[in-house]
């Protein structure tokens, strides 16, 4: 697998591009802005985008979604349990003063445990509520890799003090979904630098006993 990611948009979202080395078919995760940069990176990889995955329904993760869909023809996929928040995406764009752009149309809703595949790439949908009610992570077990969205960061965790965020849900997500993964699992968060489950288990202050329990 070929993996590349770049920081995009007003909040420096990590937009990931995964490419099957056999077919050059690709998946893009969280196209949060800077459409031209994303398209240039796709062209440099000689990739053909077949799926666009969104981890959760916050504006900063989808700003480039409509343009990317138009240019590639790839369907846009969103966790089914985040549909309610998605209905407010137009309002989010307005409040964030995202001008001249509209949210992409969602073509497919994803369920917990579902596998999405392109070429030799296969990702499992893991429901990770807390930062948003229906957010998800995308897990590649064979690659020891997880795209965490805004649930787990290097040395931090997702903000639960946002509209529709939930502290108790985030705690369960961190302990039941992330801390059960192997230590060598590579974590690509929604923002910031990448990390591993083992590093966060040892160093993340929010995962220390009593901190968020």
C-alpha positions as CSV (number, residue, x, y, z in Angstrom):
1,X,0.0,0.0,0.0
2,X,1.1,3.6,-0.7
3,X,0.1,6.1,1.9
4,X,0.5,9.8,1.7
5,X,-1.2,12.6,3.7
6,X,-1.1,16.3,3.7
7,X,-2.4,19.0,6.0
8,X,-5.2,21.0,4.5
9,X,-7.8,23.6,5.1
10,X,-8.2,26.3,7.8
11,X,-7.7,23.8,10.7
12,X,-4.9,21.7,9.2
13,X,-6.8,18.5,8.8
14,X,-4.8,15.5,7.8
15,X,-6.1,14.4,4.4
16,X,-4.9,10.9,3.7
17,X,-4.5,9.3,0.2
18,X,-4.2,5.5,0.1
19,X,-3.2,3.9,-3.2
20,X,-3.4,0.2,-4.2
21,X,0.0,-0.5,-5.7
22,X,-1.5,-3.1,-8.1
23,X,-4.3,-1.1,-9.6
24,X,-3.4,2.5,-8.7
25,X,-7.0,2.8,-7.4
26,X,-7.2,5.1,-4.4
27,X,-9.2,6.2,-1.3
28,X,-9.1,9.7,0.1
29,X,-10.0,10.3,3.7
30,X,-11.1,13.7,5.1
31,X,-10.6,16.1,2.2
32,X,-10.7,19.2,4.4
33,X,-9.7,21.9,1.9
34,X,-6.9,23.0,-0.4
35,X,-8.5,21.2,-3.3
36,X,-5.7,22.0,-5.8
37,X,-3.1,20.6,-3.4
38,X,-5.1,17.3,-3.0
39,X,-5.6,17.0,-6.7
40,X,-1.9,17.7,-7.4
41,X,-0.9,15.0,-4.9
42,X,-3.3,12.5,-6.5
43,X,-1.9,13.3,-9.9
44,X,1.7,12.9,-8.6
45,X,0.8,9.5,-7.3
46,X,-0.8,8.6,-10.7
47,X,-3.8,7.5,-8.6
48,X,-7.4,7.0,-9.6
49,X,-9.7,7.9,-6.7
50,X,-12.6,5.4,-6.2
51,X,-13.8,6.3,-2.7
52,X,-13.9,9.5,-0.6
53,X,-14.3,8.7,3.1
54,X,-15.4,11.1,5.8
55,X,-14.7,10.3,9.5
56,X,-17.3,12.6,10.9
57,X,-19.7,15.5,10.2
58,X,-17.6,18.5,10.9
59,X,-17.0,21.1,8.2
60,X,-13.2,21.2,8.4
61,X,-13.1,17.6,7.2
62,X,-15.2,18.0,4.1
63,X,-14.4,21.4,2.6
64,X,-12.8,19.9,-0.6
65,X,-15.3,17.0,-0.8
66,X,-17.6,18.4,-3.5
67,X,-14.7,19.5,-5.7
68,X,-12.9,16.2,-5.3
69,X,-16.1,14.3,-6.1
70,X,-16.7,16.4,-9.2
71,X,-13.1,15.8,-10.5
72,X,-12.9,12.1,-9.7
73,X,-16.4,10.8,-9.8
74,X,-15.8,9.0,-6.6
75,X,-18.7,8.4,-4.2
76,X,-18.6,10.2,-0.8
77,X,-19.1,7.9,2.2
78,X,-20.1,9.0,5.8
79,X,-20.8,7.0,9.0
80,X,-24.6,6.4,9.1
81,X,-24.8,7.4,12.8
82,X,-23.6,10.9,12.0
83,X,-26.4,11.7,9.5
84,X,-28.1,14.0,12.0
85,X,-25.1,16.2,12.4
86,X,-24.5,16.2,8.6
87,X,-27.9,17.8,8.1
88,X,-26.4,20.9,9.7
89,X,-23.4,21.0,7.4
90,X,-24.7,23.9,5.4
91,X,-25.0,25.9,8.7
92,X,-21.5,24.9,9.7
93,X,-20.2,26.2,6.4
94,X,-22.0,29.5,6.9
95,X,-20.8,29.9,10.5
96,X,-17.3,29.1,9.5
97,X,-17.5,31.6,6.6
98,X,-16.6,29.0,4.0
99,X,-17.6,31.0,0.9
100,X,-18.2,29.7,-2.6
101,X,-18.3,26.1,-1.6
102,X,-21.0,23.6,-0.7
103,X,-20.8,20.3,1.2
104,X,-20.7,17.2,-1.0
105,X,-23.7,15.0,-1.5
106,X,-23.4,11.8,0.5
107,X,-23.7,8.7,-1.7
108,X,-23.3,6.0,0.9
109,X,-23.7,5.6,4.6
110,X,-21.4,3.3,6.5
111,X,-22.2,1.0,9.4
112,X,-20.2,-0.2,12.3
113,X,-18.0,-3.2,11.3
114,X,-18.5,-2.7,7.6
115,X,-15.5,-3.2,5.3
116,X,-14.8,-0.8,2.5
117,X,-12.5,-2.0,-0.2
118,X,-10.7,-0.6,-3.3
119,X,-8.3,-2.8,-5.1
120,X,-6.2,-4.5,-2.4
121,X,-7.1,-1.8,0.2
122,X,-9.6,-2.9,2.9
123,X,-10.7,-0.7,5.8
124,X,-13.0,-1.6,8.7
125,X,-15.5,1.0,9.9
126,X,-15.2,1.5,13.7
127,X,-17.8,3.6,15.4
128,X,-16.0,6.2,17.7
129,X,-18.6,8.5,19.3
130,X,-17.6,11.2,21.7
131,X,-16.3,14.1,19.5
132,X,-19.4,13.6,17.3
133,X,-22.2,11.2,17.9
134,X,-21.6,9.0,14.8
135,X,-18.0,9.6,14.0
136,X,-15.8,6.7,13.0
137,X,-12.3,5.5,12.5
138,X,-11.0,3.4,9.6
139,X,-8.9,0.5,10.7
140,X,-6.5,-1.6,8.5
141,X,-5.6,-4.6,10.7
142,X,-3.1,-6.1,8.2
143,X,-1.3,-2.8,8.0
144,X,-1.4,-2.0,11.7
145,X,-2.9,1.3,10.8
146,X,-5.9,3.3,12.0
147,X,-7.3,6.7,10.7
148,X,-8.6,8.0,14.0
149,X,-10.6,11.1,13.0
150,X,-10.9,13.5,15.9
151,X,-11.1,10.9,18.7
152,X,-7.4,10.4,19.5
153,X,-4.4,12.7,18.9
154,X,-0.8,12.6,19.8
155,X,-0.7,13.6,23.5
156,X,-4.4,14.6,23.4
157,X,-7.9,13.4,22.7
158,X,-10.9,14.7,20.8
159,X,-12.8,17.7,22.1
160,X,-16.1,16.6,23.7
161,X,-17.1,20.2,24.5
162,X,-18.5,20.8,21.0
163,X,-22.1,20.6,19.9
164,X,-23.3,17.0,20.1
165,X,-20.1,15.9,21.8
166,X,-20.3,13.6,24.7
167,X,-17.7,13.0,27.4
168,X,-18.9,9.5,28.5
169,X,-19.0,8.3,24.9
170,X,-15.5,9.6,24.3
171,X,-14.2,7.7,27.4
172,X,-15.7,4.5,26.2
173,X,-14.4,5.0,22.7
174,X,-10.8,5.6,23.9
175,X,-10.8,2.6,26.2
176,X,-12.9,0.1,24.3
177,X,-12.0,1.0,20.7
178,X,-8.4,2.4,20.7
179,X,-6.7,1.0,23.8
180,X,-7.7,-2.5,22.8
181,X,-5.5,-2.3,19.6
182,X,-1.9,-3.5,19.5
183,X,0.8,-1.1,20.7
184,X,2.4,-1.1,17.3
185,X,-0.7,0.2,15.6
186,X,0.1,3.4,13.7
187,X,-2.4,6.2,14.3
188,X,-3.1,8.9,11.7
189,X,-5.2,11.5,13.6
190,X,-7.5,14.1,12.2
191,X,-5.1,16.8,13.2
192,X,-1.5,17.0,14.3
193,X,1.3,14.5,14.1
194,X,0.9,10.8,13.7
195,X,1.6,8.4,16.6
196,X,1.1,4.8,17.8
197,X,-1.3,3.2,20.2
198,X,1.7,2.2,22.4
199,X,3.0,5.7,22.6
200,X,-0.3,7.1,23.6
201,X,-0.9,4.4,26.1
202,X,2.3,5.4,27.8
203,X,2.5,9.1,27.3
204,X,-0.9,10.6,26.6
205,X,-1.9,12.5,29.7
206,X,-5.6,12.1,29.0
207,X,-5.2,8.3,29.1
208,X,-3.6,8.2,32.6
209,X,-5.7,6.5,35.3
210,X,-8.3,8.9,36.7
211,X,-7.8,11.6,34.1
212,X,-10.9,11.0,32.0
213,X,-12.5,8.0,33.9
